[in-house]
Amino acid sequence: IKRSLSLELRNDYDSPVLAAQIKQQMAAYNLALVRILSPAGRTTIESEDTSALQEVASTLAVAEQSFLTGAQTFTSPDENVDSPALYFIAGVRLSDAPDDRRVLFAARQFPPELTARVASIDEHRRNFHNLSAKIKRIKATYILLLAAVALLLIFAASWMALYLARGITVPIQSLAEATDRVAHGDFTRPVDVVAEDELAALVNSFNQMAAQLADNRTRLELAAEDLSRTNLALDDRRRYIETVLESLSTGVVSTDQKTGITTINRAAIFMLGFAKKPEVGTPIEQLIGGRQGEELAALCRRSRRSETAHAEIEFRRADGSSLHTATTAVALRSSEGAVEGWVIVIEDLTDLIHAERAAAWSEVARRMAHEIKNPLTPIQLSAERILRNYQRGVQGSQGSRFDEVVREGTATIVREVAALQRMVEEFSRFARLPEARPAPASLNDVVRNAVDLYADRLDGMRIECDLAEDLPALRLDQEQIKRALVNLIENAVEALTTDGKAEGNGSNGDPPSTEKLIRIQSLHPRSSDVVRLIVSDTGHGIRPADRDKLFLPKFSTRERGTGLGLAIVSHIIADHKGRIWVEDNYPRGAQFIIELPTE
């Protein structure tokens, strides 16, 4: 309508042509009313078959007011929905110019069926608004009803849950308490609670388990008691075996299949000259090297074939001394027969060999003394007779060369024969040492008697006595002990006399001492059943390699020594059931230690 009427509206709003055109457009678009609002006034055209101006008058007034205040378009349904007809009104400006205020309004009636539908919708809207006003009250009512039902349901569910939970938790609590009692060792109280279904089976199973545990504990306690008694017996047996092994004078070494040491007793450590107890697993070939290690390994290989193997092995110790042993290797086998290790038994034969040598030398000394003594006396007598007859026959021609030779020769014969006689006497004493006859005596008195023999006989030497006064009485053969002590003092005097010519000290190689001292000490160690007598000097000492041979017959460190003095001393001490050995003296020299039993 706006496009078709835009030209005509510029000139005349009331012309019949314009009215005809508007009606034509109204018929074409089924419009009920058209109004043109211009500065000149209002022009309204209605449809012939309806009168809508009264019904939409208020709406048109509102539309006009909107356009007058600057609106561009207006479309609004008539709010009067109670009328039998429903109109929609639209308004639009006829020009886009800002100073052109002409407006075209058009109203169109909805079809009646649509109007009826609109009326129905409006009724439903009113009903909805009425119900909306009541919805809070209805909602509150329903909420109260639902809350009441929910509370009833919650109460019923809680009661049922508590009932069911009580049927589950009470047995479980009883099981938990019983489990705690079982954990603390109480098997005497079974679970006594009413349960159903699986819990009843669980309670019965728990009670059976507790009964079985109580029975098993009783059996375990009995077995533990038996095991404890067995362990105590094994521990006693182990201590007994260890005590026996440690107290044995025979060395015992056990090894594994790789010849690594597992156990070793004190005697074996001493015999093999170890400074300390070897660590477990140390190969024995590593500790004992050289030919002795090879012989020991060969002995173990032989025992693998024949179970037991024997050999005599001489072990060289670190200090240079040697040890003659009878060594036995025994193979240890498992229940399947495999070799798991060896037991090596080392028996010290040094004393036995020394005793055999001493016995042999005693027999040799007896025979030598018998064979040498017979011609010595005639030789000495003949030499003396020759000298006397020669002196009578040459009284007037003394001073010749022949006279000098005869005198020197006969003097040499007599001197050497006397030396041979002394040697024969020593051999005789060694071969026929009298049997010791011990009697209660004081060791300190014997020492003082022996020292008195050297009064005013020591040239630049000094004997110092440190004798304990609390010595118990001993059973001694005083003459033999005195002879042994005199021999030790003589050796000390000899060591101090030849100190300036000695090669060095056996203990530490210090230069010769300025004081020549012989010290004799007696003491009684606490908690011991022996008395010690120590004779020490500050001489050149004794080499470690000579200590094992020192008490053997015919061994001497002196050029003209017979080697029988210390052998006689060892024999005397052995007759008194004691022992003697030599050690380094500090700071230099040697000391001989004698141990004599108190009973």
ZIHU-V481274 format. One record per helix or strand of 2 or more residues. SS is the DSSP state (2 for helix, 1 for strand). FROM is the first residue (numbers start at 0). LEN is the number of residues. Records with the same first field share a line. If there is no record, write none. Layout:
BEGIN
SS=FROM-LEN + FROM-LEN
END
This chain:
BEGIN
2=1-4 + 7-3 + 15-14 + 52-16 + 111-72 + 196-51 + 265-6 + 283-4 + 289-17 + 349-44 + 400-31 + 442-10 + 477-20 + 498-3 + 543-3 + 564-11
1=32-6 + 40-6 + 72-5 + 86-7 + 102-7 + 250-6 + 259-5 + 307-9 + 321-12 + 338-10 + 438-3 + 461-6 + 473-3 + 516-7 + 529-8 + 578-6 + 589-8
END
